Amino acid sequence: MTKDLSEAPRSSGFAARRYDRLAPLYGAISVAFGLRPAVRRAAVEQLALAPGDSVLEVGCGRGDNLELLRAAVGESGRVVGTDVSAGMLARAEERCRRGGWANVRLLKQAAERLSVPGRFDAVLFALSYSVLEDRVGTLERAWGLLEDNGRLVVMDAGLPDGRIGRLLEPGMRALSRATVLGNPTARPWQDLRRIGAVDVSVRWMAPGTYFVCRGSKPRLPR
């Protein structure tokens, strides 16, 4: 495992401090918010990774998805995780150390200033997209790192359209502001279509507050 813990931009300082404080409690928070392992597995499956592929996770947090990603790309693949929180990355680094994952690289940087060398077969945002200040701008940067025919997946919490979603929105917004800072009304599938993704799909998972969204990058004619 290699790591680059250079300083993140000041504009991301508030989120970094919040997640540094949440890092020791994040596992319990995930359970309290009803996040099941099946949701993470579904997100990784949608990346359609194969041995030898390269995958980027934007906002990898404490590394809850790294084992799944590494298993999908195998020893010959490449996994890169970025996060703005040093506290979260310290836990991700410990996971990598325990697992002996030499092909996993961790980078401390704000997603809005995403700068990662190389190109990737797939990109994952897991519980990070709804937290972003500039979601579309960050999505475009990640999109630019994708190979032709690459896949981009967003797994996040949100509210479904309709009356129930509207009724729950004030409470969900307040809860998110007080804890994980997410915007429950983010609609990444709309943003993916806006930047030219094809085969866009979204799957809501029980109990209906988590979704897995996917879009593919068109293969350019040679």
C-alpha positions as CSV (number, residue, x, y, z in Angstrom):
1,M,0.0,0.0,0.0
2,T,1.2,3.5,-0.8
3,K,-0.3,6.7,0.5
4,D,-0.2,10.4,-0.1
5,L,-1.4,12.4,2.9
6,S,-0.8,15.9,1.4
7,E,-3.0,18.7,2.8
8,A,-6.5,19.2,1.4
9,P,-7.8,22.6,0.3
10,R,-9.1,24.9,3.0
11,S,-12.6,25.0,1.5
12,S,-13.1,21.4,2.5
13,G,-12.0,22.1,6.1
14,F,-15.5,22.0,7.7
15,A,-16.3,18.6,6.2
16,A,-12.9,17.3,7.1
17,R,-13.3,18.3,10.7
18,R,-16.8,16.9,10.9
19,Y,-15.7,13.5,9.5
20,D,-12.6,13.4,11.7
21,R,-14.9,13.6,14.7
22,L,-17.3,11.0,13.2
23,A,-14.5,8.5,12.3
24,P,-14.6,6.6,15.6
25,L,-18.4,6.4,15.5
26,Y,-19.0,5.9,11.8
27,G,-19.7,2.1,12.1
28,A,-22.4,2.7,14.7
29,I,-23.8,5.6,12.6
30,S,-24.1,3.3,9.6
31,V,-26.0,0.7,11.6
32,A,-28.3,3.4,13.1
33,F,-29.0,4.7,9.6
34,G,-30.0,1.2,8.4
35,L,-27.2,0.7,5.9
36,R,-27.0,-3.0,5.1
37,P,-23.9,-4.7,3.7
38,A,-26.0,-5.8,0.7
39,V,-26.2,-2.2,-0.4
40,R,-22.4,-1.9,-0.6
41,R,-22.2,-5.3,-2.4
42,A,-24.8,-4.1,-4.9
43,A,-22.8,-0.9,-5.6
44,V,-19.6,-2.9,-6.3
45,E,-21.4,-5.4,-8.5
46,Q,-22.7,-2.5,-10.6
47,L,-19.1,-1.5,-11.3
48,A,-18.7,-4.7,-13.3
49,L,-15.0,-5.0,-12.4
50,A,-12.8,-7.8,-13.7
51,P,-9.3,-9.0,-12.6
52,G,-6.7,-6.5,-13.6
53,D,-9.1,-3.5,-13.8
54,S,-8.4,-0.2,-12.1
55,V,-11.0,1.5,-9.8
56,L,-11.2,4.8,-8.0
57,E,-13.4,5.4,-5.0
58,V,-14.1,9.1,-4.3
59,G,-14.7,9.6,-0.6
60,C,-13.5,6.2,0.5
61,G,-14.0,7.1,4.2
62,R,-12.7,4.5,6.6
63,G,-12.4,1.9,3.8
64,D,-15.6,0.0,4.1
65,N,-15.6,-0.9,0.4
66,L,-11.9,-1.5,-0.2
67,E,-12.0,-5.2,0.5
68,L,-14.9,-5.7,-2.0
69,L,-13.1,-3.5,-4.6
70,R,-9.8,-5.3,-4.2
71,A,-11.5,-8.7,-4.4
72,A,-13.1,-7.7,-7.7
73,V,-9.9,-6.5,-9.4
74,G,-7.6,-9.1,-7.9
75,E,-3.9,-8.9,-7.2
76,S,-3.2,-7.5,-10.7
77,G,-5.7,-4.7,-10.4
78,R,-5.4,-1.2,-9.0
79,V,-7.6,0.4,-6.3
80,V,-7.3,4.1,-5.4
81,G,-9.2,5.8,-2.6
82,T,-9.5,9.5,-1.9
83,D,-10.9,11.3,1.1
84,V,-10.6,14.7,2.8
85,S,-10.7,13.4,6.3
86,A,-7.4,12.3,7.9
87,G,-9.3,10.5,10.6
88,M,-11.2,8.4,8.2
89,L,-8.1,7.7,6.1
90,A,-6.2,6.5,9.1
91,R,-8.8,3.7,9.6
92,A,-8.7,2.9,5.9
93,E,-4.9,2.7,6.1
94,E,-5.1,0.3,9.0
95,R,-7.5,-2.0,7.0
96,C,-5.0,-2.0,4.2
97,R,-2.1,-2.8,6.5
98,R,-3.9,-5.6,8.2
99,G,-4.9,-7.1,4.8
100,G,-1.5,-6.6,3.2
101,W,-3.1,-4.9,0.2
102,A,-0.1,-3.6,-1.8
103,N,-2.2,-2.5,-4.8
104,V,-4.4,-0.1,-2.8
105,R,-3.3,3.6,-2.7
106,L,-4.9,6.2,-0.4
107,L,-4.9,9.9,-1.2
108,K,-5.9,12.8,1.1
109,Q,-7.7,15.3,-1.1
110,A,-11.0,17.0,-1.4
111,A,-13.3,15.5,-4.0
112,E,-14.0,19.0,-5.5
113,R,-10.2,19.2,-6.2
114,L,-9.9,15.6,-7.5
115,S,-6.5,15.1,-9.0
116,V,-5.5,11.4,-9.4
117,P,-2.9,10.1,-11.9
118,G,-3.9,7.6,-14.6
119,R,-7.3,6.5,-15.9
120,F,-9.8,4.0,-14.5
121,D,-12.2,1.4,-15.6
122,A,-14.7,2.4,-12.9
123,V,-15.4,5.1,-10.4
124,L,-17.4,4.7,-7.2
125,F,-19.0,7.4,-5.0
126,A,-20.3,5.6,-1.9
127,L,-22.1,7.9,0.6
128,S,-20.0,10.8,-0.6
129,Y,-21.9,12.3,-3.5
130,S,-24.6,13.9,-1.5
131,V,-22.0,15.5,0.7
132,L,-20.3,17.4,-2.1
133,E,-20.6,21.2,-2.4
134,D,-20.1,21.1,-6.2
135,R,-21.6,17.7,-7.2
136,V,-21.8,18.2,-11.0
137,G,-18.3,19.7,-11.1
138,T,-16.8,16.8,-9.2
139,L,-18.8,14.3,-11.3
140,E,-17.3,15.9,-14.4
141,R,-13.7,15.5,-13.0
142,A,-14.3,11.9,-12.1
143,W,-15.9,11.3,-15.5
144,G,-12.7,12.7,-17.2
145,L,-10.7,10.0,-15.4
146,L,-12.8,7.2,-16.8
147,E,-11.7,5.0,-19.7
148,D,-14.1,4.8,-22.7
149,N,-16.9,2.3,-21.8
150,G,-16.0,2.8,-18.1
151,R,-18.7,2.7,-15.4
152,L,-19.5,5.2,-12.7
153,V,-21.6,4.2,-9.7
154,V,-23.1,6.3,-7.0
155,M,-24.4,4.6,-3.8
156,D,-26.0,7.0,-1.4
157,A,-28.9,7.7,0.9
158,G,-31.8,9.7,-0.4
159,L,-35.5,10.3,-0.5
160,P,-37.7,8.9,-3.3
161,D,-39.8,11.2,-5.4
162,G,-43.5,11.7,-4.4
163,R,-45.5,12.6,-1.4
164,I,-43.6,10.4,1.1
165,G,-40.3,11.9,0.1
166,R,-41.7,15.4,0.5
167,L,-43.0,14.7,3.9
168,L,-39.7,13.2,5.1
169,E,-37.5,15.8,3.5
170,P,-37.4,18.4,6.4
171,G,-36.5,15.8,9.0
172,M,-33.9,14.1,6.8
173,R,-32.3,17.4,5.9
174,A,-32.0,18.4,9.6
175,L,-30.6,14.9,10.5
176,S,-28.1,15.0,7.7
177,R,-26.9,18.6,8.7
178,A,-26.4,17.5,12.2
179,T,-24.5,14.3,11.3
180,V,-23.1,13.3,7.9
181,L,-23.8,16.6,6.0
182,G,-25.5,14.9,3.1
183,N,-28.3,16.3,0.9
184,P,-31.1,13.7,0.7
185,T,-32.5,15.4,-2.5
186,A,-29.4,14.8,-4.6
187,R,-30.3,13.1,-7.9
188,P,-27.0,11.7,-9.4
189,W,-28.8,9.9,-12.2
190,Q,-30.0,13.2,-13.5
191,D,-26.5,14.6,-13.3
192,L,-25.1,11.6,-15.1
193,R,-27.4,12.1,-18.0
194,R,-26.5,15.8,-18.0
195,I,-22.8,15.0,-18.6
196,G,-23.5,12.4,-21.3
197,A,-23.7,9.1,-19.5
198,V,-25.5,6.2,-21.3
199,D,-27.4,3.2,-19.9
200,V,-28.2,5.2,-16.7
201,S,-30.1,3.2,-14.1
202,V,-31.1,3.6,-10.5
203,R,-32.2,1.0,-8.0
204,W,-33.8,1.8,-4.7
205,M,-33.0,-0.7,-2.0
206,A,-35.0,-1.6,1.1
207,P,-36.0,0.1,3.3
208,G,-36.2,2.6,0.4
209,T,-33.7,5.2,1.7
210,Y,-30.6,3.9,-0.2
211,F,-30.1,3.7,-3.9
212,V,-27.4,2.5,-6.3
213,C,-27.1,4.5,-9.5
214,R,-25.0,3.7,-12.5
215,G,-24.0,5.3,-15.8
216,S,-21.6,4.2,-18.5
217,K,-19.1,6.3,-20.6
218,P,-19.8,5.9,-24.3
219,R,-17.1,4.2,-26.3
220,L,-15.7,6.8,-28.8
221,P,-15.4,5.7,-32.5
222,R,-11.9,4.9,-33.6
